[in-house]
Amino acid sequence: MARHRRRRRHRDLYPVLEAVRHLLQFGASVEVTGPPEARAELLRASAEIAEMYGAA
């Protein structure tokens, strides 16, 4: 049952992840206020980019 829930959760998040990829092109010109999953993914992706380019 938990496995099914996990798969469903990933499928439900996919549109959010796809939207976040599009929003990243706007950088600091856009603020995402929700849903929380989108904000979390933006934070994760931004930290990954900052680490890649040597930001402190």
DAZI-V110621 format. One record per run of one state. SS is the DSSP state (H for helix, E for strand, L for the rest). FROM is the first residue (numbers start at 1). TO is the last residue. If there is no record, write none. Layout:
# DAZI-V110621
<<SS FROM TO> <SS FROM TO>>
This chain:
# DAZI-V110621
<<L 1 1> <H 2 29> <L 30 35> <H 36 52> <L 53 56>>
